[in-house]
């Protein structure tokens, strides 16, 4: 695959995590997240353990903490919701710095913050180490129905088509004397959204026909050629993270 | 608070409820895969991909409502149901959600079942039922189609937002007590505005597509007289 198939979050590198087959990383990430969510919220130490795991994988993948934290901003709306909980919650209240806060609400916001952040960091690590094409190959190898992988393939491919077409239409508008600024741009956008869709579809249809004529049958060549699928050793290597996480979760459940 | 309904993050809803909805979503998606496989021909495959890409792009546009804390984005369930049908449409929205959860951390992976139930299943199903009904009742004109697209978008967004309320009531991790009704009201109000925005975008898109390439609109397939006049493509290239 040429350039342009890595998405915005992909970080080019040759670290051990990057080299792992995608299906292994997807399973590890999902199991890790489920373990985190299943952990009782009172087990504060367990979340520290998870954070250490995430930090270790990030270091191994050579993804800097600054990059991770900046991208984790996507979580911000939930943080706002979490901050409101101690005030909205009912039940027993404690005084913290002169404010009467609900204990239940404090636990609730801790729960959302800790689990949400760990989940976001885990998926960012997956995104940083896996190209979108690899992601689909991984899903296919995990026996994901072909209808779904096909839709996902086209979606990721057509995103670029859509963006390119939007850019071309914008250039065409500007070159005809339109002056798109902040809010006025919206009107042009609304008028052009139907045309954008049609143009993108017709370009996309040609892309699809070109793929068909080059032997596309609904799956990526990398999958049916069968090369590069995960070996037992790679599964075992990647299993360390979810196994440790599951052990932490199990201990936390037993202890609380 | 708005984004909450759209993409539920890890830890908002407790584990057992999330697991139940994951099983429910998995079962419903299996049905969609089985039915959708029959629908997905050479014309629908690129269309499904484009619809998914369009929804993906449109969901990135988060717009704030009322205050900074409340923001929301479009869903696309009605657009998907109109253009590629309910089965493939639900799959399109589900694919968008899965990719967003896996790659962008938007919506927790463990909460995927809840998110898929709200947006892919409830949203698309409500939209399609309404579309099927309205297309029979309303005149078969561009205006009728526009009204259908608009109304079904508004309603599908509202239904999806109330799906979250039900889930929160069943297994919210933080007890809001009597505030649940208030939350439902806030959600419904905010989503009415989102729904209107979504309805306008869906209506303009679908009406344009229906004018130029009526063969591409799934919802019109059974209703149009057979052999619709062949319309040359924009730019004349096919």
Interface residues (C-beta under 8 A of the other chain):
Chain A: X7 X9 X26 X29 X30 X33 X34 X36 X37 X38 X41 X71 X72 X74 X75 X77 X78 X80 X81 X84 X85 X88 X89 X90 X91 X104 X105 X107 X108 X109 X111 X112 X113 X114 X115 X116 X118 X119 X120 X121 X122 X123 X124 X126 X127 X130 X132 X135 X145 X147 X148 X150 X151 X152 X153 X154 X155 X156 X157 X158 X159 X161 X162 X163 X190 X191 X193 X194 X195 X197 X198 X199 X200 X201 X202 X204 X205 X206 X207 X208 X212
Chain B: X1 X2 X3 X4 X9 X10 X11 X12 X15 X18 X33 X36 X37 X40 X42 X45 X46 X47 X48 X49 X50 X52 X53 X54 X56 X57 X68 X69 X71 X88 X91 X92 X94 X95 X96 X98 X99 X101 X102 X103 X104 X105 X106 X108 X109 X110 X111 X173 X174 X175 X176 X177 X178 X179 X200 X201 X204 X205 X206 X207 X208 X209 X212 X213 X216 X233 X234 X235 X237 X238
